[in-house]
C-alpha cells in the first residue's frame, strides 16, 4: 500500500454500508489501507452530584460496535482480499473519532444518511460539522445503492464534476478532482455557475434588454474559469476536461450536474481555529445530489459568502 489511509465511518446502517463499499473501491484505486471507525459513547459520564459513573449499557454498546466493525471487516475481505484494513472502536464523540489525526488521512468516507450519532447527515444537523475534518469528506447516499449493494455508478457515469469559483476556496477541490479523474481515467467537468444582482430577477431569467450585458458577463466568467483551471490542465493534460459556465443558481447547477456524475466535488471555506458548519447552499447540494459528494475544505478562512465557496461567483 502506498497511499494514506482512507477512514470509513461504520455504524451498521445502509448508508454506512454504501460508504464502505465506495471506500473499498477508492482504496483499491489509490492503493491505500482502510481504517474502519465506530464511535461508542464515552464509558464514563459525569452526573451531578454523584460524580463519574459507568452507564449500564456501556458494555452492550461496545459489543454492538465491535460486531459492526467485525462485519465491516468481513465485507472488505470479501470485496477486496488484498486490501489492508484496520478497525478502531472509539470511546469518544463522532466528530472527534473522525477528525483525530485527519490531516494524515487521504479522506473520510461516511453515509449521508445513517443511524443517529454517526453518519446521520440530514441538512441542518450537527453532523455537517464533519466538514471541519482536515481531509476531504465523501458523503455516499444510501438510496443510490438499494439493499446495500456495492456502488457501481462509475461504470455508467464516466465523469467527475467539480464546482469552480473565482476565489482560492476551490483550489483544493480542483486538486482533488483532477487527481481523482486521473487515477480513474475518467472525464472531468469543471462547472462554474454565476449570478448577477444587476439583472437577475425573481424568475432567474435574463431580460432581453440585458442580453448583451449578460453575454459580456458570460465571457468574463469563462475567462475566470480558464484562469482557475489553467495550471491543472498543464499538470494533467491527459484528463479529458469539459468546461461549463452557466448563469444559474449554484446549488441547482451543481445538483443538476450530479445526475450524470460518478462524483461531485465541492469546495468549502473554513477556518481551522473555528468549528465550521456547512452553509445553506452546500447543505442543499448534499441533500439534492444524485451521486457521492466530496467536500474538500480550504485551509484558510473563507472571505466570501457560502455561494462563492462551492463553485459560484456572484457578480456585483
N, C-alpha and C positions, 0 to 999 in steps of 0.2 A: 504494500500500500504506500502511495506517495502523497496523497492529498491530506489536508487537515480533516479532523473528524467532522462528521455530519451528525448533529444532535436531533433526536426524534422524540417528541413528547408522546408518551404512551399512557392511555387511560382506559383502554378496552372498548372504547366506543367505535362506532362505524367510521366516524370521522378520523380518529387516530389510526385505524386500520388502513384507510386510504392513504393517509400521510406516510405510514410506514412503508407501504408498497412503492409510493412515489420516491421515498428516500432511498430505498434499495436500488431502484433504477438509477438514481442520481449518483449514488456511491459507486456503482459499477462503472459508470462513465468516468468519474473523477478518480477512480482507484483510491477511494477514501474508506476509512473504517467508520462504522456506525456506533454511536453512543446512545443507547436507549435509556430514557429517563422517565421515572414515575415519581410524582410528588405526593407524599403522605403527610397528614397533619403532624405538627410538632408533637413529640412524645410527651412533653411536659407543658402544661398550661398554668398560668398564674391566676388564681381566683381570690380576690379579696373577701374576707380577711384570713383565708386559710392557707395562703402561700401556694407554692408549686405543687401540682399533683399530676398523676398519670391517668389520663382518661381510660375508662374501662375498655373502650373499643379500639384502643391504640394497637394492640397485638393483632386483632382481627383485620384492621385496616392495612397493616403492614403485610400480613399474609396475603391479603387480596391483591395488594400492589405487587408483591413478588410473583404471584401467579400470573398477573398481567404481563410482567416483564418476561417470565418464562415462556408464555405463549407467543409473545412478540419475537423472542429469540428463535423459537422454533419456526416461525413464519420466514424469518430471514434465511435460516438454514435451508428451508425448502425452496425458496425463490433463487437464492444465490449462495450456494455452499462455500464458495471461495472467499466471501466477504468476511472480514474480521469484525466481530461485533462484541461490544461490552454493554453491561446493564448496570444502572445505578438507581437504587431506591433512596430518594432524597427525603430527609425529615425536615422539610422547610416549605416555604411558600412556592407556588408555581413559578412566579416570575424570578425568584431567587434561584430556583433549581435550573431554569433555562438560561439565565443570564450569567451564571457563575462561569468565569473564565471564557465567556463567549468570544472575546477578542481573538482567542486562539482557535476558534471553530470555523469551519467553512460556512455553515449555515445552520439555522434551527428550523425544523420542519414540524408543523402541527396541523391538526384538522381544524378547519374553520368552524366546525360545529362539533361539539363533544359533550362529555359529561361535565357538570358544573365543577369548577375548581381546577380544570386543566385546560382543555382545548376549546372550552365554550367561548366563542368569539362573536356573538351577535353584535352588530353595530351599536356602539354606545356602552358596551360592557367594560368592566375593568380589565378584561383580557387583552384589549387593544394596547395596553401598556407593554406588551411584548415587543412593540416597535422600539422600545428602549434598549433591547438587546443589541450589542455592538455589531454582531454579524448579520447578514441578511436573514429575514424570516420568511419562510414559504408557507402559505396557507393553502391547504388542499381541501376542496369541497367534498363532503361525504356523498352528496347526491349526484356527483359526477361519476361515481363508481358504485352502482347499486349492488347490494349484497356484499360489500367489502371487496369486490373483485379488484384485481390489480389495475391501476390506471394505464391505459394504452393509447391515450389521446395523441401521443407523438407519432403513432403510426398513421393517423388520419389527418392530423393537423401539423404539417411540417413547417411551422414558423413560430417565432417568438415575437411578441410585441413589447416595446419599451416606450414609456412616456418620456418625452424630452422637453425641457424648458430652456429658457434663455439664461438661466442662472446656474450657479455651481451646484445646486441641490440635486441635479440629475447626473452629475459626473460619476458617482459610484454606481448608480443604476445602469448607466451606459456601459461601464466596465463589466459589470456582472452580466448584462445581456449579451454583449459581444463575445465574452468568454464562453457563455453557455451555448450560444449559436455555433461557435467554432468547435467546441468539444463534441456537439451532437451532429454537426454537419447539416444544420437546418437553416432556413432563411430567417432574416430578422427584419421586422418592420419598425422603423423609428417614427413614432406618431407625435406630432406637435399640434396641440389644439390652442386656439386663441379666440379671445373675445374683445370687444371694444365698447365701452360705455358711450362712445361717440355716436354710434348709430344702432346699437343693439336695443331692441325694444322688447316688449313682453312676449312677442311671438318668436324672438330669436332670429327672425329673417331680416335680411338687409334690404332697406327700401331702395327702389330703383334709382332714386336721386343720388344715392351714395354708392352706387356700383363702382364708379371709377376710383373713389377713395378706398373702397373695400379691396379692389384689385391691387392697389398700391400696398395696402396692409398685408395682403396675402403674399405679395412678392417679398416684402420686408421680412415676414415670418419665415419664408422659405430660405432666405439668406441666414437667418438666425439658426435654423435647423442645420443648414450646411456647415456653418462655423462650429457648431457644437459637436458634430459627429466627425469632423474632418480628421482629427488626429486618430480616431479609431478606424476609419476606413483605410488610413495609411498603414496602421499597425496590422490589421487583419483584413487585407484586401480579398481574401478568399470567401469571406462571409457574404452571401447573397443578400444585399440590402435593398429594401424598398423604403422610400421617403414619402411620408404622408403629412401634409399640412392642411388642417381643416379649421373652418370657422364654426365652432360648436362649443357647447358646454363640455368642460374637460372630463367630468365624471361620465357623462353619456358617451362621449367619444371613445374613452378607454374601455368602458364596459362593453360597448358595441364591438370594439376591436378584439375583445377576448373571445368572441363567439367562434372565431376560426383560428384560435391560437392554442399552442400547446402550453404556453406560459406567458403571463402578463407581468412585466417588471415595472414597478413604480418607485420613485424616489421619495424619501421622507426626510425633511429637515428637522433635526433635533439637536439639543444641547446635552452633552454628556453629563453636565452637572445638574440637569433637571430630570424630572420624571415625565417624559413626553407622552402625550396621549394623541392618537391619530385624530386629525381634523375631520369635519363632516364630509368633505369631498372624498377623502381617502376611504372613510368608512362606507360611503355609498358605493364606491368601486368594489370594495371587498364583498359587499352584500349582493351586487349585481353581476359580478364576474362569472363567466361560464368556463373558466379554466383555473388551474392553480395560480396564485398571485404571490410574487416575490416582492417583499417590501425591503428596500435597500436604504439604510439610514445614512444621511450625510453627517460627516463628523463635526461640523460646526453649526452654530445656532442659525436657524433659518431667519432671514430678514424680511420675508415676504409672506403673503397670505398662503393658506393651505392650498389654494388653487395653483399657485406657482410652483409648489414643491412636487407636483405629480404630473408634470408634462404639459401644463397650460401656461400661457403668458397673457395676462390681461393688459391690453394697451390702454393708455390714458392720454 
